[in-house]
């Protein structure tokens, strides 16, 4: 299973939110590049980079941070937040992203994302399936929909999606464990590479999502709050 630390960006700084609430932001480091270098030094190979300003505004804002991390590390970066057009995709890829996460746009303009899948290939596009009470949420989790998360994933699987990040918003930033029942249900209904996100607090939580069959796990606040050390994570890399 891939270990994928998260860096969330607001105003160019490394922050974390609780349950996606922008009013709860806590700054952990003013220099995301420094944080990314620490991850790489620990033997970690992957990074989940989220432009929270972009997610909120509907356009990429912090692509320069992506560019700096890509230039200063060899991390394989997936990038999300504010990607709405093919020009945004090209901006992300040109700045150094290996993959982009299609979240809100996958809900609001599915035909466009289907075109991207056909043009760029399924290995370049990750489906962002962020949900609250099983319903997909969009726009930096500021808007809710009536789309069931499993049906949403099934629809995209039929169009060629292989990789899905599923975040249970109720778990995100709470450090109370991942949404294991939901992930088990998803994997029993759809054959995909599922990346767990939200709620990871201990190494036991990491091992649980591995046992379920998740292909990757995104870890954020647990690292920044010292609940899980990079040394511990390096044993799984």
C-alpha positions as CSV (number, residue, x, y, z in Angstrom):
1,X,0.0,0.0,0.0
2,X,1.3,3.4,-0.9
3,X,1.9,5.9,1.9
4,X,0.8,9.4,0.7
5,X,1.3,12.4,3.1
6,X,-0.9,15.4,2.4
7,X,0.0,19.0,2.1
8,X,-2.9,21.4,2.0
9,X,-2.2,24.9,0.9
10,X,-3.9,28.2,1.9
11,X,-2.0,31.5,1.0
12,X,1.0,29.5,0.1
13,X,1.3,27.9,3.6
14,X,0.9,24.3,4.8
15,X,-2.3,24.1,6.8
16,X,-4.9,21.6,8.0
17,X,-8.7,21.9,8.4
18,X,-11.1,20.0,10.5
19,X,-14.1,18.5,8.6
20,X,-13.2,20.8,5.7
21,X,-14.2,23.9,7.6
22,X,-12.0,26.8,6.4
23,X,-12.6,28.7,9.7
24,X,-10.7,25.9,11.5
25,X,-7.5,26.3,9.5
26,X,-4.2,25.7,11.5
27,X,-0.9,26.7,9.9
28,X,1.8,24.0,10.4
29,X,4.5,25.4,8.3
30,X,5.1,28.6,6.2
31,X,7.2,26.6,3.7
32,X,5.5,23.6,2.0
33,X,8.7,22.8,0.2
34,X,10.5,22.3,3.5
35,X,7.7,19.9,4.6
36,X,7.9,18.0,1.3
37,X,11.7,17.6,1.6
38,X,11.2,16.1,5.1
39,X,8.8,13.6,3.6
40,X,11.3,12.7,0.9
41,X,14.2,12.4,3.4
42,X,12.1,9.8,5.3
43,X,11.9,7.6,2.3
44,X,8.4,8.6,1.2
45,X,7.8,8.7,-2.5
46,X,4.3,10.2,-2.9
47,X,2.6,13.4,-2.1
48,X,-1.0,14.5,-2.1
49,X,-1.0,18.3,-2.7
50,X,-4.3,20.2,-2.3
51,X,-4.8,23.8,-3.3
52,X,-7.5,24.8,-0.8
53,X,-7.7,28.3,-2.2
54,X,-8.3,26.9,-5.6
55,X,-11.0,24.5,-4.3
56,X,-12.8,27.4,-2.8
57,X,-12.4,29.8,-5.7
58,X,-12.9,27.4,-8.6
59,X,-9.5,28.0,-10.2
60,X,-5.9,27.0,-9.5
61,X,-4.3,29.5,-7.2
62,X,-1.2,27.8,-5.7
63,X,0.4,26.2,-8.7
64,X,3.7,27.9,-7.9
65,X,3.9,25.8,-4.7
66,X,3.4,22.7,-6.8
67,X,6.2,23.9,-9.1
68,X,8.6,24.5,-6.2
69,X,8.0,21.1,-4.7
70,X,8.4,19.4,-8.0
71,X,11.6,21.2,-8.7
72,X,13.1,20.6,-5.2
73,X,12.1,17.0,-4.7
74,X,11.6,13.7,-6.6
75,X,8.2,13.1,-5.0
76,X,5.4,11.8,-7.3
77,X,2.7,14.4,-6.8
78,X,-1.0,14.2,-7.3
79,X,-2.6,17.7,-7.3
80,X,-6.1,18.8,-6.7
81,X,-8.1,21.9,-6.0
82,X,-9.7,24.3,-8.5
83,X,-9.1,22.2,-11.6
84,X,-12.0,23.2,-13.9
85,X,-10.6,23.3,-17.5
86,X,-8.1,21.6,-19.7
87,X,-5.9,24.6,-19.3
88,X,-5.9,24.0,-15.6
89,X,-4.9,20.4,-16.2
90,X,-2.0,21.5,-18.4
91,X,-1.0,24.1,-15.8
92,X,-0.8,21.3,-13.1
93,X,1.1,18.9,-15.4
94,X,3.5,21.6,-16.6
95,X,4.2,22.6,-13.0
96,X,5.2,19.0,-12.1
97,X,2.1,17.0,-11.1
98,X,2.1,13.4,-12.2
99,X,-1.7,13.1,-11.6
100,X,-4.6,15.5,-11.0
101,X,-7.6,14.8,-8.8
102,X,-10.9,15.7,-10.4
103,X,-13.3,16.4,-7.6
104,X,-16.0,19.1,-8.0
105,X,-15.6,19.1,-11.8
106,X,-16.3,15.4,-11.9
107,X,-19.7,16.1,-10.3
108,X,-20.6,19.3,-12.2
109,X,-19.2,18.6,-15.6
110,X,-18.8,14.8,-16.0
111,X,-18.7,14.9,-19.8
112,X,-15.6,17.1,-19.6
113,X,-13.9,14.7,-17.3
114,X,-14.8,11.8,-19.6
115,X,-13.0,13.7,-22.4
116,X,-9.9,14.1,-20.1
117,X,-9.9,10.4,-19.4
118,X,-9.9,9.7,-23.1
119,X,-7.3,12.3,-24.0
120,X,-4.8,12.0,-21.0
121,X,-5.5,8.4,-20.0
122,X,-6.9,7.0,-16.7
123,X,-3.5,6.9,-15.0
124,X,-3.3,10.7,-15.1
125,X,-6.7,11.3,-13.6
126,X,-7.8,10.4,-10.1
127,X,-11.4,10.7,-9.1
128,X,-12.0,12.7,-6.0
129,X,-15.0,11.1,-4.2
130,X,-15.5,13.3,-1.1
131,X,-18.6,12.5,0.8
132,X,-20.6,13.3,3.9
133,X,-23.2,10.8,5.0
134,X,-22.5,8.9,1.7
135,X,-23.4,11.9,-0.4
136,X,-20.8,13.6,-2.6
137,X,-19.7,17.1,-1.6
138,X,-18.1,19.7,-3.9
139,X,-16.4,23.1,-4.0
140,X,-14.0,22.5,-1.2
141,X,-16.8,20.7,0.7
142,X,-18.8,23.9,0.8
143,X,-21.6,22.3,-1.3
144,X,-23.5,19.0,-0.9
145,X,-25.2,16.9,-3.6
146,X,-27.6,14.0,-3.7
147,X,-25.1,11.7,-5.4
148,X,-24.4,8.4,-3.6
149,X,-20.7,7.8,-3.3
150,X,-20.7,4.2,-4.6
151,X,-23.0,5.0,-7.5
152,X,-20.7,8.0,-8.4
153,X,-17.6,5.8,-8.4
154,X,-19.4,3.0,-10.4
155,X,-20.3,5.6,-13.1
156,X,-16.7,6.7,-13.5
157,X,-15.4,3.1,-13.4
158,X,-17.6,2.4,-16.4
159,X,-15.8,5.4,-18.1
160,X,-12.4,4.0,-17.4
161,X,-11.4,5.5,-14.0
162,X,-9.0,3.2,-12.1
163,X,-7.9,5.5,-9.2
164,X,-10.2,7.0,-6.6
165,X,-9.5,9.0,-3.5
166,X,-12.4,8.7,-1.1
167,X,-12.6,11.1,1.8
168,X,-15.3,10.8,4.5
169,X,-15.6,14.5,5.5
170,X,-17.0,13.6,8.9
171,X,-13.7,11.9,9.7
172,X,-11.3,14.4,8.1
173,X,-9.0,16.0,10.7
174,X,-10.8,14.3,13.6
175,X,-8.0,11.8,14.3
176,X,-10.6,9.2,15.2
177,X,-9.9,6.5,12.6
178,X,-10.8,6.0,9.0
179,X,-14.1,5.2,7.4
180,X,-13.4,1.5,7.2
181,X,-16.9,0.3,6.8
182,X,-17.4,2.6,3.8
183,X,-14.2,1.5,2.2
184,X,-15.0,-2.1,2.6
185,X,-18.4,-1.5,1.0
186,X,-16.9,0.4,-1.9
187,X,-14.3,-2.3,-2.6
188,X,-17.0,-5.0,-2.4
189,X,-19.0,-3.2,-5.1
190,X,-16.3,-1.8,-7.5
191,X,-12.9,-3.0,-8.6
192,X,-10.7,0.1,-8.3
193,X,-7.5,1.4,-6.7
194,X,-9.0,3.0,-3.7
195,X,-7.0,5.6,-1.7
196,X,-8.3,6.1,1.8
197,X,-8.4,9.7,3.2
198,X,-9.6,11.2,6.4
199,X,-9.4,10.2,10.1
200,X,-6.0,8.4,10.1
201,X,-4.6,8.8,13.6
202,X,-2.4,5.8,14.4
203,X,-0.3,3.2,12.7
204,X,-3.0,0.8,13.5
205,X,-5.4,2.9,11.4
206,X,-3.0,2.7,8.6
207,X,-2.7,-1.1,8.9
208,X,-6.5,-1.5,9.0
209,X,-7.1,0.3,5.6
210,X,-4.2,-1.8,4.2
211,X,-6.0,-5.0,5.4
212,X,-9.3,-3.8,3.8
213,X,-7.5,-3.6,0.5
214,X,-6.9,0.1,-0.1
215,X,-4.2,0.8,-2.6
216,X,-3.0,3.9,-0.8
217,X,-3.6,6.0,2.3
218,X,-3.5,9.7,2.6
219,X,-2.2,11.0,6.0
220,X,-2.3,14.6,7.1
221,X,-3.0,15.9,10.6
222,X,-1.6,12.7,12.3
223,X,1.8,13.6,10.9
224,X,1.7,17.2,11.7
225,X,0.4,16.6,15.3
226,X,3.0,14.0,16.0
227,X,0.6,11.1,16.2
228,X,2.5,9.1,13.6
229,X,6.1,9.7,12.9
230,X,7.8,9.7,9.5
231,X,10.1,7.0,10.8
232,X,7.2,4.7,11.5
233,X,5.7,5.4,8.0
234,X,9.1,4.8,6.4
235,X,8.8,1.1,7.5
236,X,5.9,0.8,5.0
237,X,7.5,2.6,2.1
